[in-house]
Amino acid sequence: MSMIANTRRLFSWLLRPLRIDVVCDVGALDGVDALRFRATLPSALIYAFEPNPENYKRMAADQALRERGIHALPFAVSDVDGEADFFLVSADYSCANDARGMSSLYRRTDPFAPVAIAQVETVRLDSFLMRETAAHARVALWIDTEGAAYEVIAGMDGALRQIQLLHVEVETAPLIGEEQRLYPDVKSLLHKMGFRELATDRGRGRPQFNVIYVRRGLPWVTETWIFGCLLSARVRYLGRQALRRSCPPCVRRQLRALLPT
């Protein structure tokens, strides 16, 4: 049964037990998550896909990413190899802020209606992995694509044997595009592909949250590791929730800023 836990931490904990060789950070923004994956997997191939031209330009110039062997790529991962419109919202790229990561393959409406449209190259994960990785490589996916998670997953159909672990941002309402596919669609597709839901970082009634999926039918030793990681993440989550509730409001505000969910 799926639990609520810190999915960001849990994903990192599972990379080693699942013997991951390749991590694809799909919707990488600034590469910070890719650097975190590198700290866990010093020898893995790590690809950071970022179609927003301004974000990609900054990633390509980031010495820390280059020195740690993060491969920054200016592609939008989708279910077709080709080109697509990428709708750019207004954002300040001089500092970290949410708007930098809100551009999408879907056209947003007010208050985040696009201010420009960029033509970007789209790639399917299965065709990319076939070109760039060994057939036996074990792959983990970190997917944060502003409404396009379903298309990313549909585009990995030809590489299912390689993929072991996914962290996916999903929506339960069309927050980003009227035609976007929602959480039930994503969950159903992954179930058909042979994956099971492990944890979410919020309740499923929320309009947006993150979900971790793992391959079904793993060896019992691996399943034991997964259960241990999940239990540890759940205990830490509950401990932080209890600490926040027991603190005065002023301290609680500070904890929200300092401690992850």
C-alpha distance (Angstrom), angle and dihedral (degrees) to the residues before:
residue distance angle dihedral
M1 . . .
S2 3.80 . .
M3 3.81 117.1 .
I4 3.80 135.5 -162.0
A5 3.80 109.8 -109.4
N6 3.78 142.1 134.1
T7 3.81 97.4 -68.8
R8 3.80 93.3 -174.1
R9 3.79 91.6 61.0
L10 3.79 94.0 38.2
F11 3.81 92.5 54.2
S12 3.81 90.8 54.3
W13 3.81 91.7 47.2
L14 3.81 91.8 53.2
L15 3.80 97.2 51.9
R16 3.80 95.0 83.4
P17 3.84 99.9 41.2
L18 3.81 88.2 51.1
R19 3.83 90.3 49.3
I20 3.79 93.2 -129.3
D21 3.82 116.0 -164.6
V22 3.82 99.2 177.8
V23 3.80 131.9 33.8
C24 3.80 121.2 -168.0
D25 3.81 113.6 -160.6
V26 3.81 100.0 -160.8
G27 3.80 109.8 -164.3
A28 3.80 93.8 15.7
L29 3.85 98.3 176.4
D30 3.82 97.9 -173.9
G31 3.81 103.7 -7.1
V32 3.81 96.1 -108.9
D33 3.80 92.5 127.5
A34 3.79 90.7 46.8
L35 3.81 89.0 56.0
R36 3.80 89.6 51.9
F37 3.81 90.2 52.9
R38 3.80 89.7 49.9
A39 3.80 90.6 54.7
T40 3.81 88.5 56.9
L41 3.82 97.0 39.8
P42 3.83 110.2 34.5
S43 3.83 94.2 176.9
A44 3.82 102.6 37.8
L45 3.78 126.6 110.3
I46 3.80 107.7 -112.1
Y47 3.81 121.7 -167.1
A48 3.81 121.1 -170.7
F49 3.82 113.0 -161.8
E50 3.82 115.2 -162.0
P51 3.84 120.2 162.6
N52 3.81 97.0 -179.9
P53 3.84 100.5 103.3
E54 3.80 95.0 -145.2
N55 3.80 94.4 47.4
Y56 3.80 90.8 45.9
K57 3.80 92.3 49.9
R58 3.79 90.2 54.9
M59 3.79 92.5 46.1
A60 3.80 91.7 49.8
A61 3.81 89.4 53.7
D62 3.80 94.4 46.0
Q63 3.79 108.2 112.4
A64 3.81 93.1 -163.4
L65 3.80 90.6 60.4
R66 3.80 92.7 47.8
E67 3.80 94.0 46.8
R68 3.80 91.3 51.8
G69 3.78 94.4 48.2
I70 3.80 98.3 -110.9
H71 3.82 109.2 160.1
A72 3.83 106.9 -142.3
L73 3.83 113.1 -158.7
P74 3.84 128.0 -173.7
F75 3.82 95.6 -141.3
A76 3.79 133.9 119.7
V77 3.80 107.0 -136.0
S78 3.80 110.3 -136.7
D79 3.81 142.8 135.9
V80 3.82 95.2 -78.4
D81 3.79 136.8 54.3
G82 3.78 104.6 -130.8
E83 3.79 139.1 65.1
A84 3.80 134.6 -50.8
D85 3.79 143.0 175.8
F86 3.79 112.9 -95.7
F87 3.79 113.0 -158.6
L88 3.80 113.2 -139.8
V89 3.79 120.5 -154.1
S90 3.79 124.2 -156.8
A91 3.81 110.3 -84.5
D92 3.79 141.7 160.3
Y93 3.80 105.3 -123.5
S94 3.80 94.9 -174.6
C95 3.81 93.2 81.8
A96 3.79 142.0 19.2
N97 3.81 112.8 -78.4
D98 3.80 139.2 142.2
A99 3.81 95.0 -109.4
R100 3.81 91.5 66.1
G101 3.79 88.7 68.8
M102 3.82 99.8 42.0
S103 3.80 101.2 83.8
S104 3.79 112.0 108.5
L105 3.79 150.7 174.9
Y106 3.81 82.7 -108.5
R107 3.79 122.2 73.5
R108 3.79 108.5 -117.7
T109 3.78 123.0 -148.1
D110 3.80 129.0 -136.6
P111 2.96 132.8 -17.8
F112 3.81 86.8 28.5
A113 3.79 100.5 33.0
P114 3.83 110.9 154.1
V115 3.78 119.7 -93.6
A116 3.83 94.2 -165.8
I117 3.81 141.6 9.1
A118 3.81 123.6 -134.3
Q119 3.79 125.3 -164.8
V120 3.80 107.4 -130.3
E121 3.77 135.2 -179.3
T122 3.80 114.6 -111.0
V123 3.81 125.3 -151.8
R124 3.77 135.7 -170.7
L125 3.79 113.6 -130.1
D126 3.80 93.3 -134.2
S127 3.80 93.9 55.2
F128 3.82 91.3 42.9
L129 3.80 93.4 49.9
M130 3.80 91.0 46.4
R131 3.82 89.5 56.5
E132 3.79 99.7 39.6
T133 3.82 108.6 32.1
A134 3.78 140.8 47.7
A135 3.79 115.9 -95.9
H136 3.83 91.0 -117.9
A137 3.83 95.0 49.4
R138 3.81 114.5 125.0
V139 3.80 111.8 -132.7
A140 3.81 136.0 -157.3
L141 3.82 122.5 -167.5
W142 3.81 128.2 -151.5
I143 3.82 105.3 -167.7
D144 3.82 122.3 -169.8
T145 3.79 105.5 150.1
E146 3.81 107.0 146.3
G147 3.78 99.2 -109.7
A148 3.81 100.1 -24.9
A149 3.83 99.9 94.0
Y150 3.81 93.2 114.2
E151 3.81 92.2 56.1
V152 3.82 91.5 48.3
I153 3.81 90.7 52.8
A154 3.82 93.7 44.6
G155 3.80 87.3 54.7
M156 3.81 93.8 58.5
D157 3.81 94.5 61.4
G158 3.80 93.8 111.5
A159 3.82 93.7 52.4
L160 3.80 101.6 47.8
R161 3.81 94.9 124.4
Q162 3.80 89.5 61.0
I163 3.79 99.7 47.9
Q164 3.80 116.2 87.8
L165 3.81 107.0 158.9
L166 3.82 137.9 26.3
H167 3.81 134.6 -173.5
V168 3.81 107.9 -166.0
E169 3.81 133.5 -176.7
V170 3.81 108.3 -142.4
E171 3.80 138.4 178.3
T172 3.79 130.9 -143.9
A173 3.82 92.5 -160.6
P174 3.83 130.5 37.1
L175 3.81 94.7 -96.0
I176 3.79 94.9 151.9
G177 3.80 108.9 28.0
E178 3.79 132.5 6.6
E179 3.81 91.6 -129.4
Q180 3.80 98.5 43.1
R181 3.81 118.7 126.5
L182 3.79 114.0 -114.7
Y183 3.81 137.3 -140.9
P184 3.85 96.3 -81.6
D185 3.82 89.6 54.2
V186 3.80 92.3 48.8
K187 3.80 92.6 46.8
S188 3.81 92.8 47.9
L189 3.80 93.0 48.9
L190 3.80 93.2 49.1
H191 3.79 91.1 47.4
K192 3.81 90.0 54.5
M193 3.81 88.9 48.7
G194 3.81 92.3 55.6
F195 3.80 104.7 -96.2
R196 3.79 132.4 124.7
E197 3.77 129.6 -151.3
L198 3.80 113.5 -109.7
A199 3.82 107.8 174.4
T200 3.79 145.8 -17.0
D201 3.79 127.3 -150.2
R202 3.83 93.4 -138.3
G203 3.77 139.3 20.5
R204 3.80 115.4 -72.8
G205 3.79 90.5 -118.7
R206 3.79 90.8 70.4
P207 3.82 117.3 102.0
Q208 3.83 92.2 -124.4
F209 3.81 133.4 17.6
N210 3.80 143.4 141.1
V211 3.81 126.6 -100.8
I212 3.80 132.9 -166.3
Y213 3.81 120.5 -146.3
V214 3.80 128.3 -173.5
R215 3.77 131.9 -169.4
R216 3.79 115.9 -91.6
G217 3.80 121.2 -123.9
L218 3.81 98.7 35.5
P219 3.83 119.5 161.4
W220 3.80 113.7 -81.3
V221 3.82 91.7 -114.5
T222 3.79 90.2 57.0
E223 3.79 91.2 45.0
T224 3.81 88.8 53.6
W225 3.81 90.3 53.2
I226 3.79 90.5 48.4
F227 3.80 92.0 50.7
G228 3.80 90.8 49.7
C229 3.80 92.4 50.2
L230 3.80 91.4 46.5
L231 3.80 93.1 49.1
S232 3.81 91.6 48.7
A233 3.81 91.7 49.0
R234 3.81 90.9 48.8
V235 3.82 93.4 49.9
R236 3.80 91.2 49.2
Y237 3.81 90.5 48.3
L238 3.81 92.7 50.9
G239 3.79 91.2 46.1
R240 3.77 92.1 54.0
Q241 3.78 91.7 46.4
A242 3.80 90.9 52.0
L243 3.80 91.6 47.2
R244 3.78 91.8 51.8
R245 3.79 93.6 48.7
S246 3.80 92.7 49.2
C247 3.80 95.4 49.9
P248 3.82 125.9 87.5
P249 3.84 113.7 -99.1
C250 3.80 93.5 -104.3
V251 3.81 92.1 53.8
R252 3.81 90.3 43.0
R253 3.79 90.6 58.8
Q254 3.80 90.2 53.3
L255 3.80 91.3 48.5
R256 3.81 91.7 52.4
A257 3.78 87.9 58.0
L258 3.79 95.7 44.8
L259 3.81 106.2 34.9
P260 3.81 127.4 57.9
T261 3.78 119.1 -130.1
